[in-house]
Structure formats: C-alpha cells, structure tokens
C-alpha cells in the first residue's frame, strides 16, 4: 500500500491528527524548565514558543504572554522570540525556604485559538549561604568534678541552602580536655555534643576557650564559627537531667492564653539545695518565643502567653534549661518543638506606607500621600479584596497595579481650617461570612508661612503720667498669627516714629516676646506731649511676614513745676508811688509763668505780707498791685509787699515775689519817671548804635511792616465776620466749637494759662491795665454765662475809664483736669450784636502790632519757646 501524499486530502488529514496529538500532549502536562538561583537578568530559561509549537511569525498575532506569575515578576517572555528569560534576581531561599524542591508555577496564554499552558520552572540551589550559628559566643559552666566522658550539648549551625550544600561537618579547635561528637539523626537534624576527654582542674585552668567550626558540603566550601567559653566550676557535680532531649508538641493556632503546652520534669541526683531545680528559657531563645510562651520556674509548665498565628510562624523551637541551686549551679537542657495546627482565620491585611506625611498645605492636587497594599492569605473568593476610604475628601484611591493603591490628594488643603486628617482605609474580602480589616492613617498638614501677624486694632492709645519710672509698662500690644510653630511665633519691635525730633527707640521699647511696651526714661510733659510710633510684629517663618500697628502714647501733665516769677526781678529798685494816689491806681504788676498746663498752670496771686487791711491789694488772677484806698501820711513812707503766686495743682506749688514801695510827693514821682525815661532812651540809642543798621531796630522795622500788613488783613477779616454774623439771632461768644481761641481784655484776663497754650504779650509795668491774652481751649455753650462777676471780683469800667469785658468761666476737660476758660460777653448780658463783635475785633487788630513790638524789644528776657496763636 502506497503512503498518502502530504499535498492530498489524506496527507492533510494526517498532518491535522499529528498536530492535535501534539497539542493534547502539550496541554496534558506542564512544561518543565530549570534555572540556577542568582542567575543574571536576561538568562535564558527555555524556548517557550518553540516548545509550544509556535512559529516566530505568528507570535505577534497569537499574543504569547504570561498571565499568572505566582505573585512575582522574576521571569518574563520575550515578545520577539518567545523565549522565557530571567527578569529579576532569583533567590531560592527567599522563594521556597527549606523546601527540598523549589519551583515557580506559571500560566502562559495564547490567542487564536485561546489556549492556556502551564509552565513549571525549578530553581536549582547553589551554595550561596554559609553556615550560621545562633550566637557568636556560647558559654558553658562545667564542674571540675565531672568525669571524663561527660557530654554537653552544643548549638548546631544552620544553612539556608539544601542538599549537599546544607550538609554540615564540624571541627573543634585542638584541646587535650575536650572533643566533639556529632550525630546525624536524619538528613535534616544533627546534634553536636562536647565530650570531656580529661578531668578538669579549675586551679590549673579556670577557663577554656575553644573554636567550633561548621563547614558545608558545597563547592566552594563555606564555613561558620562560634566561640566556646568554658568555665570550670567547683563541687556540685550532678546536673539536672530531662527524661528526653527533645519534646515534640502539636498545638492549634487558636489556643487561648494560659493553655498548657507541656509539663517538663528534670531530676537531679544531688541532695538539698543542689537538687532544687529551677526552669527557665535559655538565653538563645528569642524575644518572639518569649512573647508567645511562658514557663513556670518551679513546676516546669510551659503555657501559651500571646496570640499564635500559623501564617506568621508555624513552628517554635524552645530551648529550656533546668539549673540546680548549688553554689556552682549545674544545668540540664532540652528542646521543645511546638508545631502549630492551622485554623482558617485570615482576614484581609493592609499595609499603609506614608510618603508625603505630613502634607504641606500648598501641595498640589494629585500629590501621592501614601502607598497602600492589600493582601489576603486565603485564596479564591476569600482572597478577593475590595478597598474604600472613609471619609473620602480630600483624598481618593488610585489603583496602580494588582493589590496596590495610591492615596492621592484630591483637592487643595488649608492648615488654618483643618490641621490634620484621620483617614481610615477599609478592606473586605468576598468570603461568606466576609472578613474585613481597616487601617488608620493620621495625615497632619504641614504649615506654610502664608499668614502675616495681625494686630487686634490698627491704632493703640495709651496714657502715661509724666515723671514715670524708667522701664514702667505702658500697654501691651497683641498680634495673632494663624500659622503654627515658628511660622506663628511673633516677635515685636519698634519700627519707627518719635516725638520732638527724638526717635521712638530712645523713648520707648517693646518686649520682643510679650509685646509689652515700656517707657525707657521719665517723660516730661513740657517737652513731649504725644509719642507716636509704630510697632512691628514679625513671625519666624522663611520668608518672614509682618504686620504693623500705630501706638499713640499721650503724656499726662503732673504738677511738677512751681510758678516762676520773672517780673519784678529780684533786687529791683523800690517802686515810687505818689502819696496823692487814689484808690485803684496800678502800682506794679507781678508776672509769673508755670511750665505745667491746665489747672497745674492756672495761677492765682495773694498778698502774703502785710496781712490784714493795708493800703495795697493784688488782683486774684491778674497779679496787678493796686492801691486799695487813697493814700495818706499815716500809711508810712516805705512798704514791703510779699506776693504769693500759687497754682491750682494737687498738691499746689507756689512762689513769692517781694516788692519794695516808697511813698513820695508828686514832684519826686514825676522827676523819677522822667529820669527813668531818659535812661531808657539813652540805653536804647546806645544799643541801636552798637547793633548797627542790621541790629534789633532794623529787625523791629521789618516786624512793624509785617504787623501793618497783618493789621490790614485782619481788619478786612473782622469786617467780613461782622457782616456774616449779623444775620445770626444769637451768638454769646466770639468763637465757635472746636479749637478756636478766646480773647479777654479784662482784669482777670491776664491769667497765664500755660506756657504751651497761651502767652502774655504785654511788657512793662505801665501796660498792666488791659493785657491781651490768647487762649486755645474749646468754647463751651454761651448759656454758661451767669455769675462771672462774683468769681472775678467785678466788671464794668476800669480805673482808666475804658470799657471792660466781663468773662465767664466754664469747665473744660484737658488731659483729665478741669480748668476754667474765660469767655467774653457783653457787659449788659444777652446776645452779642454784630456791632459789638466788630468793636472787639477792631480793638484786637489795632492793639496787636503794639504788643508785637513790645514783645520784640523784650525778647532777650522772655523764654524762647514757640506758642500757637489762633484767632476766631
């Protein structure tokens, strides 16, 4: 029978059968490959496409790929060639531990048609792990009475490799007293014992140092060592002995605390104290075992102490020591191997890894805050995990790859609104009943210096009385910074300002930490009335931000200046008064000033000597000394008058002025006046000649020209005011509300209100009848007029026949003190007519240049201070 042709129908049918048989053979069992551990990336494992019967041209169409990698990315399939190669490091010990066979099970998927192939890659062990002892140094205590042949168990080494690479041999450093006996119980278990070859003598050698070396069977050989320190003890020569060297116990992983694991028993052939046995864990036992189990030192009972978990650790090896109570304690040893029995109790597990915690409040949306990994040790539906957040805002979950998520910032943050977030990540599997887990993540918001310190108010006002103590606290300013930490730590400083040309830093200081403002030195109201400065509050952020506030510190006047008498001067010539002088004639005028203000500067004059009814009297507020009655020869030729000048402060301060008055006939008085006039003229001419054309007279001429121009302007202003006020029904005062000045030409109008607010413009004794006084307090209502004549001692016409203007007093609050301010009014009372106002304004305008001239002539004797003069 001839063979069928491949090109015919029978050949194609045969080829189809062969291919189906090959596909069935390939699908019936997994493809197996092997690769050594620690193979480099790119190492060829197997020609997967060729073994599956795929041509190179159809790889792209059929999409050969790995769909399940066993939870690892150690291997990959090259899309171009279909070869299975190593992608990342392969560590057999990490993948399979001590398992004899280590293999990775892969699933390969191809399309057109859709087929799934199973691939098994065996990881071959290489000798890459050296033997390791549990400890670097083991201490043994051996009584010198122990007989040769005594055995002492030693800790054996462990090798993470398998097979011949983990087959260990031991060697002891040369010693005449000890030898090593190694026993292989099975392929996995070895025991090593130190055998006493010769009787010990503690007095000859108290301590023996030996080196135990473990060598594996790999190529090349790797070794590990442990130092043996043997201390020779005296007397007590019987150690406790356990009934078994190794005890094996099975225990369910859900055993409750206090469950008995095993009751150990060791016997000691000695008697008394040397036979009393105490049980304990050896020093080799790790903290993990001590957390799970406890041992009763007297009974030897081992009980469960902590929660057990099969998935965490399924085997515990406990080294127990039984020691007697002799002077040289001897001990026996055993091992308890506790194998846990698995129970289905696994809930989903969550791992949250913070990345950007704390989160800066200016972080942009999309910033990754933390990485979250979810895993369930169960399989199937019980291992399918679903995650969600509670609460969500301002975060959201983004899935990066299987079982891994990113916690991402969803919106902008503001630390001043919310300082920290408590995010709870919840997970739940698909089992029945479902098990869940949750994890909380505290996400504090890191502060950014985006808030400047802000004061509670823009302007602070404070008052301090003059002559304060240096360093006295004035006020405390507060600024609040909404930031935290250094960004919210506020320090204060003086930023600028001052008074009277003096910087504020020389007058006040502010404590950097508390914001308390202190006066550096005593303040003098007569020099400084208001100190205005800025306080700057700056935080410690980078860059630093700051805020400012203005502080107005008002200095309150204190009565610390006594009145100063400057006319008449001390040692002046006696005053000559004609004996024919009538009542009310002006003899002299006492002029005094007080550097204070308000009531503290309001002066009153009293005749201190002589007391009683004398021929002279002094004006209460004017200081004019007048004759009280007509003089006669009985009054005597000479009089000494002591005038007391007192202010209204608390306590009141005073000064005295002494006047010497001589009574002469009219001829002598006229001659004396003429001589005084000639002397004054001669002195003036001499002064003018000495000064030259640029002297005081030339300067006075300039002042006179300016005064004439001022008179013309004031005259026009007075006429305009008279016309404007004509239509008003009533106007009892010459000023309106506010800081308008008042003019009073009465006897009481010579009150020296203050060196700062008023100035007496008259000079010389002959000008004492109607001195011009200018005040600057606010005007009270006109209805306050009433009993001014009773307070000032009269009104009407003066001695020279000129009309007097009555003044009424009204209370005025100035820096906390009540003072009286004179208000002009018509002598007849009632509303002042426009003609009356015009008359007063005209008198002021005409007399003002004369007073200016007299003031310039006496400028050498007046204090050089500037006073504001305001006219209504």
SULJO-V739655 format. One record per backbone hydrogen bond with DSSP energy under -0.5 kcal/mol. CO is the residue of the C=O (numbers start at 1). NH is the residue of the N-H. Records with the same first field share a line. If there is no record, write none. Layout:
CO=NH ; NH
//
This chain:
5=11
8=12
9=13
10=14
11=15
12=16
13=17
14=18
15=19
16=20
17=21
18=22
19=23
20=24
21=25
22=26
23=27
24=28
25=29
31=120
33=122
35=124
36=39
40=43
43=86
46=48 ; 84
47=51
48=52
49=54
50=53
55=58
56=59
58=62
59=63 ; 64
62=111
65=67 ; 109
68=107
69=72
74=87 ; 88
76=85
78=82
82=49
83=78 ; 85
84=45 ; 46
85=76
86=42
89=91
90=38 ; 92
91=95
92=96 ; 97
93=97
96=99
101=103
102=123
104=106 ; 121
106=119
107=67 ; 68
108=117
109=65
110=115
113=115
115=110
117=108
118=31
119=106
120=33 ; 122
121=104
122=35 ; 124
124=37
126=128
132=158
136=227
138=229
140=142 ; 231
142=233
143=146
147=150
150=196
152=194
154=192
158=132
162=165
163=166
164=167 ; 217
166=168
169=215
171=213
177=197 ; 198
179=195
181=193
183=185 ; 191
189=185 ; 186
191=183
192=154
193=181 ; 195
194=152
195=179 ; 197
196=149
201=204 ; 205
206=232
208=210 ; 230
210=228
211=173 ; 213
212=226
213=171
214=224
215=169
222=216
224=214
226=212
227=138 ; 229
228=210 ; 230
229=140 ; 231
230=208 ; 232
231=142
233=144
241=267
245=335
247=337
249=339
251=341
252=255
253=308
256=259
259=304
262=264 ; 302
265=243
267=241
271=274
272=275
273=276 ; 325
275=277
278=323
280=321
282=285
286=290
287=291
288=292
289=292 ; 293
292=305 ; 306
294=303
295=297
296=300
297=279
300=264
301=296 ; 303
302=261 ; 262
303=294
304=258
309=313
314=340
316=318 ; 338
317=319
318=320 ; 336
319=282
320=334
321=280 ; 323
322=332
323=278
326=329
327=329
330=324
332=322
334=320
335=247 ; 337
336=318 ; 338
337=249 ; 339
338=316 ; 340
339=251
340=342
341=253
343=345
345=347
349=375
351=353 ; 373
352=354
353=371
359=446
360=363
361=413
364=367
367=369 ; 409
369=355 ; 356
370=407
371=353
372=405
373=351
375=349
379=382
380=383
381=384 ; 430
383=385
384=430
386=428
388=426
390=424
391=390
392=395
394=410 ; 411
396=408
398=406
401=404
403=374
404=400 ; 401
405=372
406=398 ; 408
407=369 ; 370
408=396
409=366
414=417 ; 418
419=445
421=423 ; 443
423=425 ; 441
424=390 ; 426
425=439
426=388
427=437
428=386
435=429
437=427
439=425
441=423 ; 443
442=444
443=421
444=358 ; 359 ; 446
446=361
448=450
454=480
458=550
460=552
462=554
464=556
469=472
472=519
475=517
478=456
480=454 ; 482
484=487
485=488 ; 489
486=489 ; 540
488=490
489=540
491=538
493=495 ; 536
496=534
497=504
498=532
499=502
502=499
503=506
504=507 ; 508
507=520 ; 521
509=518
511=515
512=492
515=477
516=511
517=474 ; 475
518=509 ; 520
519=471
523=467 ; 525
524=527 ; 528
529=555
530=532
531=533 ; 553
532=498
533=551
534=495 ; 496
535=537 ; 549
536=493 ; 538
537=547
538=491
545=539
547=537
549=535
550=460
551=533 ; 553
552=462 ; 554
553=531
554=464 ; 556
556=466
558=560
563=565
564=566 ; 593
567=591
569=572
575=577 ; 662
577=664
578=581
581=631
582=585
585=627
588=625
589=591
591=566 ; 567
593=564
594=755
596=755
597=600
598=601 ; 602
599=602 ; 648
601=603
602=648
604=646
606=608 ; 644
609=642
612=614
615=628 ; 629
617=626
619=623
620=605
623=590
624=619 ; 626
625=587 ; 588
626=617
627=584
632=635
633=636
637=663
639=641 ; 661
641=643 ; 659
642=608 ; 609 ; 644
643=645 ; 657
644=606 ; 646
645=655
646=604
653=647
655=645
657=643
659=641 ; 661
660=575
661=639
662=577 ; 664
664=579
665=669
666=670
667=671
668=672
669=673
670=674
671=675
672=676
673=677
674=678
675=679
676=680
677=681
678=682
679=683
680=684
681=685
682=686
683=687
684=688
685=689
686=690
687=691
688=692
692=695
695=699
696=700
697=701
698=702
699=703
700=704
701=705
702=706
703=707
704=708
705=709
706=710
707=711
708=712
709=713
710=714
711=715
712=716
713=717
714=718
715=719
716=720
717=721
718=722
719=723
720=724
721=725
722=726
724=727
725=728
731=832
742=775
744=773
746=749
747=750
748=751
751=753
754=758
756=868
759=761
764=767
765=768
771=773
772=761
773=744
775=742
781=784
782=785
787=791
788=792
789=793 ; 794
798=801
802=798
804=806
806=825
808=823
810=821
812=814 ; 819
814=817
817=814 ; 819
819=812
821=810
823=808
825=806
826=829
833=837
834=838
835=839
836=840
837=841
838=842
839=843
840=844
841=845
842=846
843=847
844=848
845=849
847=851
848=852
849=853
850=854
851=855
852=856
853=857
854=858
856=859
858=861 ; 862
863=865
868=870
//
